[in-house]
Amino acid sequence: SYNFEVSRVGGAGRTSSVLVWTSNGDAKSGQHYEKLAPLQVDFEADGADLLPLSLSTLPNSIENSSKYFYLNMRALDRGDIVTNSQIRLEINDF
């Protein structure tokens, strides 16, 4: 499994939201990892600037190889910027 923190830099004093989801590479949701449907992550104006997120791989789904999938993010407000909008995640079983 993967554990992440989605962080906000700047934007103090206002609410910011991002949409987070997974997409297939050569690893397929339901076969190699648990799909994350689009999820809205909200940073409250006076709240935390780090929010935890976890993704799970499925046991014994890959034998003696590696496969990858993606974690995607986009800002919901035009005034916000997401610096890493797509991250490639690799599942290894060697």
N, C-alpha and C positions, 0 to 999 in steps of 0.2 A: 504494500500500500504506500501511498504518498501523502505526506502532510505538508501543507503550505500555509503561508500567511499572506493574505492580500493586504497591501498597505496603501495608505494615503499619505502623500506628502503635499503640504500646502492645503489651501481650501478651508483653513480654520474659520469657525464661526458660521459655516453653512453645511447643509447636508449634501453628500455626494453618493451616487449609486453607480455600480457597474453590473453588467450581466456577465456571468461565468458559465461555461458549458464545455463538454468534451466533444471531440469528433474523431472519427476513425482515421488511422493511417493504415498500416498493414495489420495492426491489432484491431480487432472488431469488438464493439461493445456487446455485452451479453455472452461473448465467447472468451475474451481475454481480460476484460476489465468491466467494471460496473459503470454504466453510462451516467453522466451527470447532465440531466436535462437543464435547459437554461434556468439559472438561479440568479435572482437579484440580490446583490450584496449591498447593504446600505451602511454608510458612514454617517452617523448623526453629527449634528453641528458641534455638540459638546461631548461626543463619545470617543471611543477608542479609535486610534489610527491604524491598528493591526487587527485583522479578523481571521480566525483559523478556518481552514478548509482541508478536507481529506478526501482522497480518492482511493478506491480499492481495486486491486487486481484479483483475478479469479485463480484459485489454486490449481496447480498442475495443468494450466492451459497451454503452456509452451514447453516443448521438450528440446533441450540442446540447441536452442536458437535464441534470437531476440526479435522482438516486434515493438512497434512504436504507435502511439496515438497522441492526440493534441489536447491541451488545455487552452481554451480561448477566452478572451475578455474584451469587452468594449464598454466605454463610458456611455451612460444614458443621458448625460447633459452635454450639450455642445461645448460648454466652457471647460470641460474636464478632458484630460489626455491620459490614455493608457500607454505606458512606455513599452511593455511586452505584451502585445495583443495575442500572440500565439506562442506557446511553449511546447516543444516536442518532448514527450516522456517516453522512455524506453523501458520495456519489460525484458529482463534477461533471465535465462535458465540454462546455465552452463555447468 
